[in-house]
Amino acid sequence: MQTIKQYLNFSDFQIHLRRSGNLGFPIVLLHQTPLSSKMYERTLPYLGKQMQAFAFDTPGYGHSSPLNNDISLDNYAYRISLAIEKIGLEKFAIAGFATGSALAVVLAQNLGDKVSHLILSGTPLLSEKEINFYKKNLPEFNISKDGSHLLDIWNNRINSYGAEGGLEQIQMVLEESLCASGKINYALEAVIKDNIQERLKLINQKVLFLTLENDKLRSSNKKALSIVQNAQEIEIYDSFPQYCWTNPKAYAKIVFNFVLD
C-alpha cells in the first residue's frame, strides 16, 4: 500500500502528514518528541491495507510549522484538530507514543465522541527523576565547525533510547531530531506543564495501553493504566521504543485487533 506525503495549508501555518489507505475506519497517529511522522513510515503500508491511516508531524517537528504562541498541549492539539477537520474525519481512533500519547489524551478530551479508541504507549506521567532525565537527554546543541555536535547528538540518542532496536532506528531518531524547529524539547515542556493524570480520569473512549518491556516509560504507562477505568493492556516482552518502527507489521495487527474487532 502506497504512503503519500501531504501538506495542509492554513492562513499562517502548515501541517505535514504521511497517509496510507483510502478505505476503512480512520486512525490518527501521533509521534513522540523530537521525532516526526517518519516514525510511522514502516507501519503505514500495513495499516493502509485495512484502514485510513494519517500520521501527523506535531507543530515544530518534522515539516510542520512551529507554534507561534504559548507552548502547551492544548495549542498543539488545536492545530492537529484543525488538520483532522480539514481532511474530513468525523469519527476516528488515535494512537500515540510518549508525548504523542499525551497529545492523544488531550485530543480525546477535547473532541469527545469523535474519538472512538485510544492506543497509548509510554504515556508520560513523569516523576521528578524522569523529568530531569528527559530534560538532560533533549538538550539544545550548538553547531560546531568540525561537526562534533552530530556525534554528541548520536551518543545522546543512544543514551536515551538504547541501541538494541538497531542502528537504523538511531539514525532515524538522529535525522528527525535535526528537523525540529525551535527548541527540540518544546513538546516535553508542554507535557511537564500539563496535568495528564487528571485528564486521564475523564477519558470515556475505549483505551488500550501498549506497554513495551524496554521502554523507559514502561512504568509510567502502567501508572496511566491504573487510572483509566476499564482500559486494556498488551505488554510486549523483549520489545523496544518506537514499536511501530521496529515491528511495523505486528503493530498494525495490534491496531486492527483493538479498533476493528
Buried (B, 14 or more C-beta within 10 A) or exposed (E): EEBEBEEBEEEEBBBBBBBBBEEBBBBBBBBBBBBBBBBBBBBBBBBBBBBBBBBBBBBBBBBBBBBEEEBBBBBBBBBBBEBBEEBEBEEBBBBBBBBBBBBBBBBBBBBEEBBBBBBBBBBBBBEEEBBEBBEEBBEEBEEEEEEEBBEBBBEBBBEBBBEEBEEEBBEBBBEBBEBBBBBBBBBBBBBBEBEBEEBBEEBEBBBBBBBBEBBBBBEBBBBBBEBBEEBEBBBBEEBBBBBBBBBBEBBBBBBBEBBEE
